[in-house]
Amino acid sequence: MKRVFLPVFLLPLALLAGCGAEPAATAASDTGVNTSAQQNRVTTTKNDAAAALLPARVRDRGTLVVGAGFGSGSVPLGFYADDNKTPIGLEVDIAYLVAGALGLKPQIEVTSWENLFVGLDSAKYDVGFSNITVTEKRKQKYDFATYRKDDIAFEARKGGSWRVTSGKDIAGKTIAVGSGTNQEKILVDWNEANVKAGLPAATIKYFQKNTDTYLALSSGRIDAYFGPNPSIAYHVKTSGETETIGKFSGAGPKLQGLIAATTKKDDGLVKAYQAALNAVIADGSYAKVLARWNVSSEAVAKSEINPPGLPLTS
């Protein structure tokens, strides 16, 4: 297996302080992850029962158009291979498995997080595989077939004493988060509760690229980044400059968050996705993909359609 080559946003943060270029590649031989364009992905076989659930318009076309809303990259969820053009990562591998179980060829369309949902709304994409959390608000517009637990975490510079165990711990801090994510909603809800309790609100910052987020963290312009646990755990391991200071369910304190294949509501596709996911869970290929990206702890026993998600208010 080829040793891993990591984009610049996964380098130690001290090395980023004077770098304003786009992500380059550098070796990090301790991870052993293949980031070449030749992925040798885990594969599965067509599941006829799942494929039979597809609407004719998709089955006859023969392709599954996948919206991948990771933009410039979010390792290990979705990012570009060493050739800077081949989409790879955990979410891409899951999309390949589902397409394979449905007897379709995956067509991965990389886009921004915001445009992912625009594409789902317009039926440009058949499905979104992009670490999308089930929320009650999103369920008003989309259908979900779950495939992974959703854990989120706070990442800060190593060596500090600050820890986040509840919403009160963010009071007065400056925290980066992705726009439109469930992490953002949780921060906003915590801010509202803190202000009502007489505590100072946290300042929420938004960055378009991971490079910008980590530059801000290394320079002290933000106190922490609040994002998906797989990405943060991977960065903590490979950078050596940061640490996880808090970990939570993506659906709040009373519910385990879930990540799901996402499609426009009532477009007739969600049952096929659920059946495909259950097929790859049963044949073991799903477990191999999660193990490949070191997220076996987020495995689910079965796919569910539209389970309870992050509440409208929390």
C-alpha positions in Angstrom: 0.0 0.0 0.0 1.3 3.5 -0.8 2.1 5.6 2.2 -0.2 8.5 2.9 0.4 12.0 1.4 -1.5 14.6 3.2 -2.7 18.0 2.0 -1.1 21.0 3.6 -4.0 21.6 6.0 -3.0 18.4 7.8 0.6 19.6 8.4 1.6 20.6 11.9 0.1 24.0 12.5 3.4 25.7 13.1 4.3 25.0 9.5 1.1 26.8 8.2 1.8 30.1 9.8 3.7 31.5 6.8 1.9 29.6 4.1 -0.7 31.2 1.9 -0.6 28.7 -1.0 -3.2 26.2 -2.0 -2.8 22.7 -0.4 0.3 20.9 -1.5 1.3 17.3 -0.6 3.8 16.0 2.0 4.5 12.7 3.4 3.2 11.4 6.8 4.2 7.8 6.9 2.8 7.0 10.3 -0.8 6.6 9.1 -0.5 4.1 6.3 -3.6 5.4 4.4 -3.6 5.2 0.6 -4.2 8.7 -0.9 -3.3 7.8 -4.4 -5.8 8.0 -7.3 -5.6 4.1 -7.4 -7.7 3.5 -4.4 -8.3 -0.2 -4.6 -11.6 0.4 -2.9 -13.6 -2.1 -1.0 -16.3 -3.4 -3.4 -19.6 -5.2 -3.2 -21.9 -7.1 -5.6 -25.2 -5.9 -7.0 -28.2 -6.6 -4.7 -31.1 -7.3 -7.0 -33.7 -6.6 -4.3 -32.3 -3.2 -3.6 -31.9 -2.4 -7.3 -35.5 -3.3 -7.9 -36.5 -0.4 -5.6 -34.9 2.2 -7.8 -37.2 4.5 -9.9 -36.8 3.6 -13.6 -35.3 7.0 -14.5 -32.3 6.2 -12.3 -32.0 2.5 -13.0 -32.2 2.9 -16.8 -29.6 5.7 -16.7 -27.2 3.4 -15.1 -25.4 6.1 -12.9 -25.8 7.4 -9.4 -25.1 11.1 -9.3 -23.6 11.8 -5.9 -23.3 15.3 -4.4 -20.1 15.5 -2.3 -20.2 18.7 -0.4 -16.7 18.8 0.9 -15.4 21.6 -1.3 -11.6 22.0 -0.9 -11.4 18.9 1.3 -12.2 17.4 4.7 -9.9 14.5 5.6 -10.8 11.7 6.0 -14.4 12.3 5.0 -13.9 13.6 1.5 -10.8 15.1 -0.2 -8.7 14.9 -3.4 -6.1 12.2 -4.0 -2.5 13.0 -4.7 -3.4 13.8 -8.4 -5.5 16.7 -7.0 -8.6 15.6 -9.1 -9.8 12.2 -7.9 -12.3 12.4 -5.0 -11.5 9.9 -2.2 -12.3 9.4 1.4 -14.8 7.7 3.7 -17.9 9.3 2.2 -16.8 8.6 -1.3 -16.2 4.9 -0.4 -19.7 4.6 1.1 -21.1 6.1 -2.1 -19.2 3.6 -4.2 -20.6 0.8 -2.1 -24.2 1.9 -2.3 -23.9 2.4 -6.1 -22.4 -1.0 -6.4 -25.2 -2.6 -4.5 -27.7 -0.9 -6.7 -25.9 -2.0 -9.9 -25.0 1.6 -10.8 -21.9 3.5 -11.7 -21.1 6.3 -9.2 -20.6 9.8 -10.6 -19.1 11.9 -7.8 -19.7 15.6 -8.1 -17.7 17.6 -5.7 -19.3 20.9 -4.6 -19.5 23.3 -1.6 -21.6 22.4 1.4 -24.2 25.0 0.6 -24.5 24.1 -3.1 -24.9 20.4 -2.2 -28.4 21.2 -0.9 -29.2 23.4 -3.9 -28.3 20.5 -6.1 -30.5 18.1 -4.1 -33.4 20.5 -4.3 -33.1 20.8 -8.1 -32.5 17.1 -8.6 -29.1 17.7 -10.0 -27.9 15.1 -7.5 -29.6 11.8 -6.8 -28.1 11.6 -3.3 -25.8 13.5 -1.0 -23.0 11.6 0.8 -21.2 14.3 2.7 -21.4 13.6 6.5 -24.9 14.9 6.5 -26.6 14.7 9.9 -30.3 13.9 10.3 -32.1 16.9 11.7 -35.8 17.6 12.2 -35.5 20.7 10.2 -33.8 18.9 7.3 -36.5 16.2 7.4 -39.0 18.8 6.2 -37.3 18.9 2.8 -35.2 15.7 2.6 -35.4 11.9 3.1 -32.6 10.1 5.0 -31.2 6.6 5.0 -28.7 6.3 7.9 -25.3 4.7 7.8 -23.1 6.0 10.5 -23.2 7.5 14.0 -22.6 11.3 14.1 -20.1 12.4 16.6 -18.7 15.9 16.7 -15.8 17.4 18.6 -13.9 20.5 19.6 -10.3 20.9 18.6 -7.8 23.3 20.2 -4.1 23.9 20.4 -2.4 21.3 22.5 -1.4 22.0 26.1 -4.3 24.2 27.3 -6.5 23.5 30.3 -9.8 24.5 28.7 -12.3 21.6 28.2 -15.8 21.6 26.7 -18.2 19.4 28.6 -21.4 21.5 28.2 -22.6 24.6 26.5 -21.5 26.8 29.4 -17.9 26.1 28.6 -18.0 28.0 25.3 -19.0 31.3 26.9 -16.7 34.1 25.8 -14.7 31.9 23.4 -14.1 32.3 19.7 -15.0 29.2 17.8 -14.9 28.3 14.1 -17.6 26.1 12.6 -19.0 25.2 9.2 -21.8 27.3 7.9 -25.2 25.5 7.7 -23.9 22.5 9.7 -25.6 21.0 12.8 -22.5 22.0 14.7 -23.4 25.6 14.0 -27.0 25.1 15.2 -25.7 23.6 18.5 -23.4 26.6 19.0 -26.2 29.0 18.3 -28.5 27.2 20.7 -25.8 27.1 23.4 -25.1 30.9 22.9 -28.8 31.7 23.4 -28.9 29.6 26.6 -25.7 31.2 27.9 -27.0 34.8 27.2 -30.2 34.0 29.0 -28.1 32.8 32.0 -26.1 36.0 32.0 -23.0 34.5 30.5 -21.1 36.1 27.5 -21.8 34.7 24.1 -19.2 32.9 22.1 -18.0 34.5 18.9 -18.7 32.2 15.9 -16.3 32.4 13.0 -16.6 30.9 9.5 -13.9 29.9 7.0 -14.2 28.6 3.5 -11.2 26.3 3.7 -9.6 24.0 6.3 -6.3 25.8 5.7 -7.9 29.1 6.8 -9.4 27.5 9.9 -6.1 25.9 11.0 -4.2 29.1 10.3 -6.6 31.0 12.6 -6.2 28.3 15.3 -2.4 28.3 15.1 -2.2 32.1 15.4 -4.7 32.3 18.3 -7.4 34.1 16.3 -9.8 31.4 17.3 -9.9 29.3 20.5 -11.2 26.1 18.9 -12.7 24.5 15.8 -16.0 22.6 16.2 -16.4 19.9 13.5 -17.0 16.3 12.6 -15.1 13.9 15.0 -13.5 11.8 12.2 -11.9 14.9 10.7 -10.7 16.2 14.0 -9.4 12.9 15.2 -7.5 12.5 12.0 -6.0 16.0 12.2 -5.0 15.6 15.8 -3.2 12.4 15.0 -1.3 13.7 12.0 -0.5 17.3 13.1 0.8 16.7 16.6 -0.1 20.3 17.4 -3.7 20.0 18.5 -6.0 18.0 20.8 -9.6 17.1 21.2 -11.1 19.0 24.1 -14.7 17.9 24.0 -16.8 15.3 22.1 -20.6 15.2 21.7 -23.4 13.5 19.8 -24.3 15.5 16.7 -28.0 15.4 17.7 -27.5 17.0 21.2 -27.2 15.5 24.7 -30.4 13.3 24.6 -30.1 11.6 21.2 -27.3 9.8 19.3 -26.8 11.7 16.0 -26.8 9.8 12.8 -25.2 10.4 9.4 -27.4 9.6 6.3 -27.6 9.3 2.6 -29.7 12.3 1.8 -32.2 12.8 -1.1 -35.0 15.2 -2.0 -38.2 14.4 -0.1 -40.6 11.9 -1.7 -38.4 11.4 -4.8 -38.8 7.7 -4.5 -35.1 6.9 -3.8 -34.7 6.6 -0.1 -35.9 3.0 0.2 -33.4 1.8 -2.4 -30.6 3.5 -0.5 -31.7 1.9 2.8 -31.8 -1.5 1.1 -28.4 -1.0 -0.4 -26.9 0.1 2.9 -28.4 -2.9 4.7 -27.0 -5.2 2.0 -23.4 -3.8 2.4 -23.7 -3.9 6.2 -24.7 -7.6 5.9 -22.0 -8.6 3.5 -19.2 -7.0 5.5 -18.0 -4.5 2.9 -19.4 -1.6 5.0 -17.3 -2.6 8.1 -14.2 -2.8 5.9 -14.7 0.7 4.6 -15.1 2.1 8.2 -12.0 0.2 9.4 -10.1 1.6 6.4 -10.7 5.2 7.6 -10.4 4.4 11.3 -14.0 5.1 12.2 -15.3 1.7 13.2 -16.6 3.1 16.4 -19.2 5.0 14.4 -20.7 1.9 12.8 -24.5 1.2 12.9 -26.2 -2.2 12.9 -28.8 -1.2 10.3 -29.9 1.6 8.1 -33.0 3.5 9.2 -35.3 5.8 7.2 -35.9 9.3 8.7 -35.2 8.4 12.4 -35.4 11.2 15.1 -32.8 13.8 14.4 -31.4 17.0 15.9 -34.5 18.8 17.3 -35.7 22.0 15.9 -34.8 23.5 19.2 -32.4 22.0 21.7 
